[in-house]
Amino acid sequence: MKRYDLRHLKADFDDRMKEIVTKEITPGEVIIFLFEIGDFSGIQRSADMMKECGCELLNSLKFNEVDWTLVVKK
């Protein structure tokens, strides 16, 4: 299991998240993404992206006041 902290990218985490899922992890691997939520639109975008990339969304929850965690399995 790996954790990727994308909070430094603010709302522009989509490209990096997709790059990680498609190029850096192996099938069967579980990963945790941590990102800043802002207006909450990033949550749905990220869930949709995981589905498009063939990943299974295992968990999606608010981490604190401004951060969100997404747990997925490739």
C-alpha angles and dihedrals in degrees: 000000000000131000122214118196109207097165092110089065092061109198093345097078098112099092094047092046091052091047091053094049095046101038113019108043132062129228112277093025119129117218136183122216121198116195142157114260106203104165097004094245089109091064094062092039091054093046091050091048092052090053091049090051092052096252127140115234106225101173140355120185146149111264099191137325096309108013134080132196125212121191116197139169121214 
